[in-house]
Amino acid sequence: MARYTGSVCRLCRREGTKLFLKGDRCYSQKCAIGHRPTPPGQHGQARQRKMSEYGTQLREKQKVKRIYGVLEGQFRRCYGEAANMKGITGENLLSLLEIRLDNVVYRGGLASSRAQARQLVCHGHITVNGKKCDIASAHVAAGDVISVKATSKDNAHFKAAKEGSGRVIPKWLTADLENLTITVAALPVREDIDSSLQEHLIVELYSR
């Protein structure tokens, strides 16, 4: 199973914004963006040229890929699925990324980052409607109940999760952290997803 194994702080610096890839560290003074805001590499501090239209589109695609922790092949397949759905392709794309199981586990407060959520899912700690699901990219549906497996609830991580992370739970999810469950109240719409993302740039890139 392919996944990025390099420094995630470099990814934030490359995109020039916090992608919240390292959980609580991203909210602390140790965050790389705070004291090393320049792009990584020996030329990071050099004067940046004005970015081309293609460069702007590419950077937006890379940013969204890195936020959700998917690689190019996965992202392209997700885009193809979004393009074949009814509605606006860009909004469909973000919705499909939002309803990934690892993202729901993160959004619901059971993990401090999407990478950690992916690990919890792949290690078999998570169930969907009472059945174990270890596929991080699996899509959830409205009405699904995501829970921590009974034998995993004594895990120190989940005991800490019961105290809450302080993050705002999106309105399309209902989280019961005391019982370590998340209910998908409805499928997400564009207003429920990060407003800073410019999905139209990704559509323009793939339409070139």
Backbone as CSV, one residue per row, in Angstrom:
resi,resn,N_x,N_y,N_z,CA_x,CA_y,CA_z,C_x,C_y,C_z
1,MET,0.865,-1.191,0.000,0.000,0.000,0.000,0.901,1.240,0.000
2,ALA,0.812,2.036,-1.069,1.680,3.193,-1.215,1.233,4.331,-0.299
3,ARG,2.217,5.021,0.244,1.920,6.201,1.051,3.172,7.049,1.139
4,TYR,3.004,8.327,1.410,4.119,9.249,1.548,4.788,9.023,2.893
5,THR,6.115,8.874,2.892,6.842,8.590,4.132,7.873,9.660,4.465
6,GLY,7.890,10.747,3.714,8.855,11.805,3.978,8.392,12.752,5.070
7,SER,9.107,13.867,5.227,8.766,14.871,6.238,7.510,15.631,5.821
8,VAL,6.484,15.593,6.659,5.249,16.295,6.307,5.379,17.800,6.514
9,CYS,6.297,18.214,7.363,6.498,19.654,7.554,7.022,20.301,6.272
10,ARG,7.782,19.564,5.489,8.261,20.073,4.204,7.086,20.345,3.259
11,LEU,6.055,19.506,3.359,4.898,19.684,2.489,4.179,20.991,2.808
12,CYS,4.033,21.280,4.101,3.396,22.542,4.494,4.217,23.733,4.016
13,ARG,5.539,23.645,4.179,6.399,24.743,3.751,6.343,24.917,2.238
14,ARG,6.246,23.806,1.514,6.192,23.900,0.049,4.919,24.604,-0.405
15,GLU,3.812,24.342,0.283,2.547,24.964,-0.101,2.372,26.340,0.532
16,GLY,3.243,26.678,1.494,3.191,28.001,2.101,2.029,28.211,3.042
17,THR,1.459,27.130,3.555,0.332,27.245,4.480,0.249,25.993,5.337
18,LYS,-0.410,26.108,6.472,-0.579,24.942,7.338,-1.551,23.964,6.701
19,LEU,-1.124,22.711,6.585,-1.994,21.664,6.063,-2.499,20.769,7.190
20,PHE,-2.040,21.042,8.408,-2.461,20.292,9.607,-2.253,18.786,9.432
21,LEU,-1.007,18.435,9.099,-0.662,17.037,8.839,-0.051,16.347,10.053
22,LYS,0.259,17.111,11.115,0.962,16.530,12.254,0.210,16.681,13.564
23,GLY,-1.099,16.764,13.482,-1.906,16.801,14.696,-1.628,18.006,15.570
24,ASP,-1.453,17.751,16.857,-1.302,18.827,17.846,-0.082,19.704,17.590
25,ARG,0.955,19.158,16.959,2.171,19.935,16.694,1.856,21.152,15.814
26,CYS,0.884,21.004,14.939,0.535,22.095,14.022,-0.040,23.301,14.757
27,TYR,-0.559,23.068,15.963,-1.148,24.157,16.746,-0.152,24.743,17.753
28,SER,1.060,24.190,17.780,2.056,24.634,18.751,3.095,25.547,18.092
29,GLN,4.019,26.060,18.910,5.074,26.920,18.394,6.127,26.134,17.621
30,LYS,6.047,24.807,17.667,7.004,23.971,16.938,6.661,23.845,15.457
31,CYS,5.488,24.337,15.072,5.068,24.239,13.675,6.105,24.905,12.765
32,ALA,6.517,24.206,11.709,7.570,24.704,10.821,7.181,25.988,10.108
33,ILE,5.909,26.146,9.795,5.468,27.349,9.078,5.743,28.602,9.908
34,GLY,5.674,28.476,11.229,5.859,29.627,12.092,7.263,30.196,12.060
35,HIS,8.294,29.330,12.027,9.670,29.837,12.082,10.481,29.530,10.828
36,ARG,9.911,28.770,9.878,10.609,28.535,8.604,9.568,28.628,7.481
37,PRO,9.077,29.818,7.208,7.989,29.980,6.246,8.386,29.827,4.779
38,THR,9.682,29.741,4.490,10.124,29.647,3.099,10.012,28.208,2.601
39,PRO,9.920,28.007,1.274,9.870,26.658,0.717,11.134,25.875,1.073
40,PRO,11.069,24.530,1.161,12.241,23.737,1.516,13.263,23.710,0.379
41,GLY,14.481,23.288,0.698,15.526,23.189,-0.323,16.463,24.369,-0.300
42,GLN,17.593,24.215,-0.998,18.630,25.241,-0.953,18.217,26.535,-1.647
43,HIS,17.217,26.471,-2.517,16.779,27.680,-3.214,15.486,28.244,-2.608
44,GLY,15.093,27.722,-1.458,13.829,28.132,-0.856,13.756,29.605,-0.523
45,GLN,14.902,30.190,-0.135,14.894,31.600,0.256,15.147,32.538,-0.912
46,ALA,15.385,31.943,-2.089,15.622,32.786,-3.270,14.337,33.503,-3.659
47,ARG,14.493,34.559,-4.377,13.321,35.347,-4.799,12.432,34.492,-5.703
48,GLN,11.160,34.452,-5.392,10.230,33.639,-6.150,9.700,34.407,-7.358
49,ARG,9.695,33.730,-8.504,9.134,34.344,-9.696,7.615,34.288,-9.630
50,LYS,6.983,35.143,-10.415,5.529,35.128,-10.480,5.081,33.792,-11.047
51,MET,4.124,33.148,-10.385,3.689,31.824,-10.782,2.782,31.895,-12.000
52,SER,2.974,30.962,-12.914,2.141,30.900,-14.105,0.764,30.359,-13.765
53,GLU,-0.150,30.433,-14.709,-1.499,29.902,-14.512,-1.442,28.395,-14.243
54,TYR,-0.612,27.712,-15.028,-0.454,26.262,-14.827,0.125,25.974,-13.446
55,GLY,1.108,26.762,-13.034,1.726,26.563,-11.725,0.727,26.747,-10.592
56,THR,-0.138,27.741,-10.722,-1.168,27.986,-9.702,-2.126,26.803,-9.609
57,GLN,-2.518,26.282,-10.755,-3.425,25.129,-10.780,-2.754,23.898,-10.184
58,LEU,-1.490,23.693,-10.539,-0.758,22.535,-10.025,-0.593,22.607,-8.516
59,ARG,-0.258,23.773,-7.999,-0.059,23.927,-6.559,-1.359,23.647,-5.797
60,GLU,-2.491,24.057,-6.357,-3.770,23.800,-5.685,-4.062,22.301,-5.656
61,LYS,-3.773,21.629,-6.752,-3.970,20.178,-6.779,-3.073,19.493,-5.762
62,GLN,-1.812,19.893,-5.715,-0.867,19.300,-4.770,-1.306,19.555,-3.329
63,LYS,-1.809,20.749,-3.068,-2.249,21.092,-1.710,-3.401,20.192,-1.272
64,VAL,-4.398,20.022,-2.138,-5.546,19.186,-1.787,-5.117,17.728,-1.608
65,LYS,-4.260,17.236,-2.479,-3.745,15.873,-2.351,-3.077,15.678,-1.003
66,ARG,-2.275,16.628,-0.604,-1.506,16.503,0.634,-2.384,16.660,1.865
67,ILE,-3.398,17.511,1.789,-4.317,17.662,2.918,-5.002,16.336,3.212
68,TYR,-5.476,15.668,2.164,-6.231,14.429,2.357,-5.354,13.177,2.358
69,GLY,-4.065,13.336,2.113,-3.142,12.210,2.201,-3.302,11.180,1.108
70,VAL,-3.590,11.601,-0.118,-3.727,10.655,-1.222,-2.620,10.911,-2.241
71,LEU,-2.235,9.848,-2.943,-1.203,9.963,-3.959,-1.848,10.246,-5.323
72,GLU,-1.003,10.465,-6.325,-1.492,10.920,-7.627,-2.489,9.955,-8.259
73,GLY,-2.191,8.654,-8.245,-3.091,7.683,-8.856,-4.457,7.669,-8.194
74,GLN,-4.466,7.689,-6.869,-5.726,7.712,-6.129,-6.509,8.992,-6.444
75,PHE,-5.787,10.096,-6.482,-6.438,11.388,-6.717,-7.042,11.440,-8.112
76,ARG,-6.322,10.933,-9.096,-6.818,10.956,-10.475,-8.059,10.078,-10.619
77,ARG,-8.062,8.919,-9.956,-9.247,8.054,-10.006,-10.448,8.722,-9.337
78,CYS,-10.168,9.404,-8.238,-11.231,10.116,-7.526,-11.795,11.233,-8.403
79,TYR,-10.910,11.914,-9.123,-11.365,12.977,-10.024,-12.221,12.396,-11.138
80,GLY,-11.802,11.251,-11.687,-12.575,10.616,-12.749,-13.966,10.247,-12.272
81,GLU,-14.063,9.746,-11.027,-15.365,9.409,-10.458,-16.216,10.662,-10.287
82,ALA,-15.588,11.741,-9.824,-16.310,13.001,-9.629,-16.821,13.557,-10.948
83,ALA,-16.016,13.415,-12.010,-16.399,13.938,-13.325,-17.595,13.189,-13.900
84,ASN,-17.759,11.926,-13.501,-18.863,11.121,-14.025,-20.139,11.247,-13.190
85,MET,-20.070,11.990,-12.097,-21.239,12.198,-11.245,-22.028,13.414,-11.719
86,LYS,-23.288,13.468,-11.354,-24.086,14.651,-11.640,-23.630,15.791,-10.729
87,GLY,-23.748,17.018,-11.224,-23.368,18.158,-10.398,-22.063,18.777,-10.843
88,ILE,-21.503,19.610,-9.981,-20.260,20.336,-10.282,-19.069,19.450,-9.944
89,THR,-18.206,19.224,-10.903,-17.104,18.270,-10.741,-16.217,18.603,-9.550
90,GLY,-15.845,19.857,-9.395,-14.954,20.242,-8.295,-15.567,19.972,-6.941
91,GLU,-16.846,20.295,-6.784,-17.528,20.046,-5.515,-17.695,18.551,-5.271
92,ASN,-17.971,17.804,-6.339,-18.057,16.344,-6.218,-16.737,15.760,-5.737
93,LEU,-15.635,16.299,-6.271,-14.309,15.814,-5.893,-14.053,16.005,-4.404
94,LEU,-14.310,17.205,-3.899,-14.082,17.471,-2.480,-14.999,16.623,-1.610
95,SER,-16.228,16.420,-2.055,-17.171,15.601,-1.285,-16.681,14.160,-1.190
96,LEU,-16.173,13.618,-2.302,-15.655,12.244,-2.301,-14.451,12.106,-1.373
97,LEU,-13.622,13.130,-1.327,-12.459,13.096,-0.428,-12.904,13.199,1.029
98,GLU,-13.940,13.982,1.289,-14.430,14.164,2.652,-15.036,12.887,3.219
99,ILE,-15.687,12.076,2.388,-16.381,10.890,2.912,-15.490,9.658,2.941
100,ARG,-14.187,9.835,2.718,-13.254,8.725,2.947,-13.281,8.364,4.433
101,LEU,-13.166,7.084,4.729,-13.260,6.636,6.117,-12.197,7.269,6.994
102,ASP,-10.953,7.361,6.502,-9.897,7.947,7.335,-10.189,9.408,7.647
103,ASN,-10.761,10.134,6.675,-11.091,11.536,6.919,-12.217,11.674,7.936
104,VAL,-13.210,10.770,7.878,-14.326,10.827,8.824,-13.834,10.548,10.247
105,VAL,-12.932,9.579,10.389,-12.364,9.272,11.706,-11.629,10.498,12.254
106,TYR,-10.912,11.197,11.385,-10.206,12.419,11.801,-11.182,13.548,12.113
107,ARG,-12.118,13.794,11.212,-13.073,14.886,11.395,-13.924,14.690,12.651
108,GLY,-14.210,13.430,12.964,-15.050,13.137,14.115,-14.334,13.186,15.447
109,GLY,-13.012,13.405,15.433,-12.269,13.568,16.678,-11.653,12.312,17.252
110,LEU,-11.660,11.203,16.493,-11.050,9.969,16.995,-9.557,9.893,16.696
111,ALA,-9.048,10.841,15.909,-7.616,10.874,15.583,-7.175,12.329,15.506
112,SER,-5.906,12.575,15.771,-5.390,13.949,15.771,-4.953,14.413,14.391
113,SER,-4.825,13.477,13.433,-4.448,13.824,12.066,-4.998,12.753,11.137
114,ARG,-5.039,13.062,9.860,-5.528,12.069,8.898,-4.574,10.891,8.789
115,ALA,-3.279,11.145,8.947,-2.311,10.054,8.902,-2.550,9.080,10.056
116,GLN,-2.816,9.629,11.229,-3.105,8.767,12.379,-4.416,8.019,12.165
117,ALA,-5.410,8.699,11.603,-6.693,8.056,11.326,-6.509,6.903,10.344
118,ARG,-5.695,7.128,9.324,-5.419,6.075,8.338,-4.798,4.865,9.018
119,GLN,-3.868,5.111,9.937,-3.212,4.014,10.648,-4.209,3.247,11.518
120,LEU,-5.085,3.973,12.218,-6.085,3.317,13.066,-7.008,2.432,12.244
121,VAL,-7.404,2.927,11.068,-8.277,2.140,10.197,-7.549,0.904,9.678
122,CYS,-6.341,1.103,9.171,-5.592,-0.010,8.576,-5.211,-1.073,9.599
123,HIS,-5.103,-0.703,10.865,-4.771,-1.665,11.917,-6.007,-2.348,12.494
124,GLY,-7.167,-2.058,11.920,-8.375,-2.780,12.286,-9.070,-2.315,13.550
125,HIS,-8.836,-1.071,13.964,-9.464,-0.572,15.197,-10.862,0.006,14.965
126,ILE,-11.234,0.194,13.702,-12.471,0.909,13.380,-13.507,-0.022,12.745
127,THR,-14.758,0.173,13.116,-15.854,-0.577,12.504,-16.834,0.390,11.847
128,VAL,-17.510,-0.089,10.815,-18.563,0.678,10.150,-19.835,-0.158,10.223
129,ASN,-20.822,0.372,10.902,-22.077,-0.352,11.127,-21.842,-1.720,11.773
130,GLY,-20.883,-1.739,12.704,-20.615,-2.952,13.464,-19.669,-3.931,12.807
131,LYS,-19.236,-3.661,11.582,-18.331,-4.572,10.880,-16.962,-3.909,10.705
132,LYS,-15.915,-4.676,10.973,-14.568,-4.116,10.848,-14.302,-3.704,9.402
133,CYS,-13.716,-2.524,9.254,-13.315,-2.041,7.930,-11.893,-1.511,8.044
134,ASP,-10.970,-2.116,7.330,-9.567,-1.683,7.394,-9.106,-1.034,6.090
135,ILE,-10.061,-0.485,5.336,-9.746,0.194,4.072,-9.926,1.691,4.290
136,ALA,-8.824,2.410,4.369,-8.881,3.847,4.690,-9.623,4.653,3.638
137,SER,-9.590,4.206,2.377,-10.220,4.964,1.295,-11.691,4.610,1.105
138,ALA,-12.226,3.702,1.920,-13.633,3.324,1.790,-14.522,4.545,2.003
139,HIS,-15.583,4.639,1.231,-16.507,5.766,1.345,-17.649,5.424,2.292
140,VAL,-17.997,6.370,3.148,-19.125,6.184,4.051,-20.381,6.753,3.394
141,ALA,-21.528,6.401,3.932,-22.801,6.892,3.412,-23.604,7.501,4.552
142,ALA,-24.607,8.293,4.195,-25.469,8.889,5.211,-26.123,7.793,6.041
143,GLY,-26.072,7.954,7.354,-26.652,6.970,8.257,-25.649,5.975,8.805
144,ASP,-24.456,5.921,8.213,-23.425,4.988,8.703,-22.964,5.393,10.102
145,VAL,-22.650,4.376,10.912,-22.136,4.603,12.260,-20.718,4.056,12.326
146,ILE,-19.783,4.926,12.579,-18.363,4.551,12.675,-18.003,4.463,14.150
147,SER,-17.452,3.336,14.559,-17.150,3.123,15.974,-15.757,2.535,16.140
148,VAL,-15.283,2.606,17.366,-14.032,1.934,17.724,-14.377,0.502,18.124
149,LYS,-13.608,-0.451,17.622,-13.845,-1.855,17.941,-13.812,-2.069,19.456
150,ALA,-14.705,-2.895,19.974,-14.858,-3.087,21.421,-13.534,-3.438,22.101
151,THR,-12.737,-4.286,21.452,-11.482,-4.721,22.067,-10.398,-3.646,22.018
152,SER,-10.658,-2.538,21.301,-9.661,-1.464,21.180,-9.974,-0.271,22.066
153,LYS,-11.122,-0.272,22.720,-11.546,0.920,23.461,-10.680,1.210,24.686
154,ASP,-9.949,0.212,25.165,-9.073,0.435,26.317,-7.706,0.966,25.899
155,ASN,-7.501,1.102,24.596,-6.252,1.654,24.079,-6.070,3.071,24.621
156,ALA,-4.850,3.400,25.025,-4.569,4.717,25.615,-4.957,5.856,24.682
157,HIS,-4.780,5.645,23.393,-5.125,6.707,22.440,-6.608,7.021,22.504
158,PHE,-7.444,5.993,22.526,-8.884,6.228,22.526,-9.379,6.754,23.868
159,LYS,-8.687,6.399,24.938,-9.036,6.982,26.237,-8.796,8.484,26.207
160,ALA,-7.712,8.896,25.540,-7.414,10.329,25.416,-8.419,11.012,24.491
161,ALA,-8.873,10.283,23.454,-9.824,10.856,22.497,-11.149,11.195,23.164
162,LYS,-11.498,10.460,24.230,-12.755,10.722,24.933,-12.790,12.112,25.555
163,GLU,-11.614,12.654,25.838,-11.541,13.985,26.447,-11.797,15.095,25.436
164,GLY,-11.778,14.726,24.153,-12.035,15.721,23.111,-10.766,16.414,22.664
165,SER,-10.724,16.757,21.381,-9.545,17.404,20.804,-9.674,18.916,20.751
166,GLY,-10.880,19.424,20.979,-11.083,20.865,20.869,-11.394,21.313,19.452
167,ARG,-11.300,20.397,18.479,-11.627,20.743,17.101,-13.137,20.830,16.920
168,VAL,-13.550,21.636,15.968,-14.965,21.767,15.650,-15.383,20.585,14.776
169,ILE,-16.417,19.869,15.185,-16.914,18.747,14.404,-17.839,19.289,13.321
170,PRO,-17.621,18.927,12.052,-18.508,19.450,10.998,-19.955,19.015,11.220
171,LYS,-20.886,19.831,10.750,-22.301,19.598,11.049,-22.866,18.360,10.367
172,TRP,-22.159,17.829,9.356,-22.669,16.623,8.693,-22.305,15.348,9.466
173,LEU,-21.554,15.516,10.559,-21.205,14.393,11.427,-21.740,14.650,12.835
174,THR,-22.103,13.571,13.507,-22.488,13.647,14.917,-21.540,12.755,15.697
175,ALA,-20.748,13.342,16.580,-19.738,12.588,17.320,-20.155,12.379,18.767
176,ASP,-20.047,11.157,19.235,-20.267,10.806,20.638,-18.950,10.234,21.153
177,LEU,-18.063,11.128,21.569,-16.719,10.700,21.950,-16.720,9.857,23.220
178,GLU,-17.704,10.049,24.071,-17.778,9.240,25.287,-17.924,7.765,24.938
179,ASN,-18.686,7.492,23.880,-18.883,6.111,23.422,-18.045,5.785,22.194
180,LEU,-17.200,6.745,21.791,-16.284,6.563,20.666,-17.019,6.173,19.394
181,THR,-18.067,6.897,19.070,-18.814,6.646,17.844,-19.029,7.941,17.068
182,ILE,-19.129,7.807,15.766,-19.408,8.922,14.871,-20.543,8.492,13.952
183,THR,-21.548,9.318,13.826,-22.667,9.026,12.931,-22.646,10.009,11.762
184,VAL,-22.763,9.479,10.549,-22.818,10.339,9.364,-24.259,10.823,9.219
185,ALA,-24.522,12.030,9.678,-25.887,12.572,9.670,-26.358,12.865,8.247
186,ALA,-25.438,13.297,7.397,-25.757,13.609,5.997,-24.453,13.653,5.223
187,LEU,-24.551,13.619,3.915,-23.346,13.754,3.108,-22.938,15.229,3.069
188,PRO,-21.636,15.511,3.043,-21.182,16.906,3.076,-21.512,17.664,1.798
189,VAL,-21.824,18.932,1.945,-22.006,19.817,0.796,-20.855,20.819,0.809
190,ARG,-20.744,21.638,-0.220,-19.587,22.523,-0.360,-19.408,23.433,0.844
191,GLU,-20.505,23.894,1.435,-20.414,24.808,2.574,-19.789,24.146,3.801
192,ASP,-19.772,22.816,3.834,-19.217,22.089,4.981,-17.721,21.846,4.855
193,ILE,-17.146,22.192,3.715,-15.750,21.871,3.422,-14.923,23.154,3.406
194,ASP,-13.647,23.046,3.729,-12.726,24.181,3.804,-12.964,25.180,2.674
195,SER,-13.352,26.386,3.041,-13.689,27.398,2.039,-12.463,27.959,1.321
196,SER,-11.261,27.695,1.862,-10.054,28.243,1.230,-9.612,27.425,0.019
197,LEU,-10.145,26.222,-0.136,-9.772,25.377,-1.270,-10.424,25.906,-2.544
198,GLN,-9.647,25.926,-3.620,-10.147,26.433,-4.903,-10.214,25.276,-5.894
199,GLU,-11.256,24.483,-5.753,-11.372,23.262,-6.541,-11.490,23.520,-8.035
200,HIS,-11.952,24.719,-8.414,-12.083,25.014,-9.843,-10.728,25.005,-10.532
201,LEU,-9.660,25.320,-9.781,-8.323,25.293,-10.368,-7.903,23.866,-10.727
202,ILE,-8.342,22.906,-9.921,-8.019,21.507,-10.195,-8.756,21.028,-11.444
203,VAL,-10.017,21.435,-11.551,-10.803,21.080,-12.731,-10.170,21.673,-13.993
204,GLU,-9.728,22.921,-13.887,-9.074,23.568,-15.031,-7.787,22.834,-15.403
205,LEU,-7.050,22.372,-14.387,-5.791,21.664,-14.648,-6.043,20.369,-15.405
206,TYR,-7.013,19.584,-14.951,-7.296,18.314,-15.607,-8.012,18.485,-16.946
207,SER,-8.515,19.688,-17.184,-9.217,19.937,-18.459,-8.292,20.480,-19.533
208,ARG,-7.030,20.680,-19.217,-6.077,21.267,-20.175,-5.880,20.335,-21.375
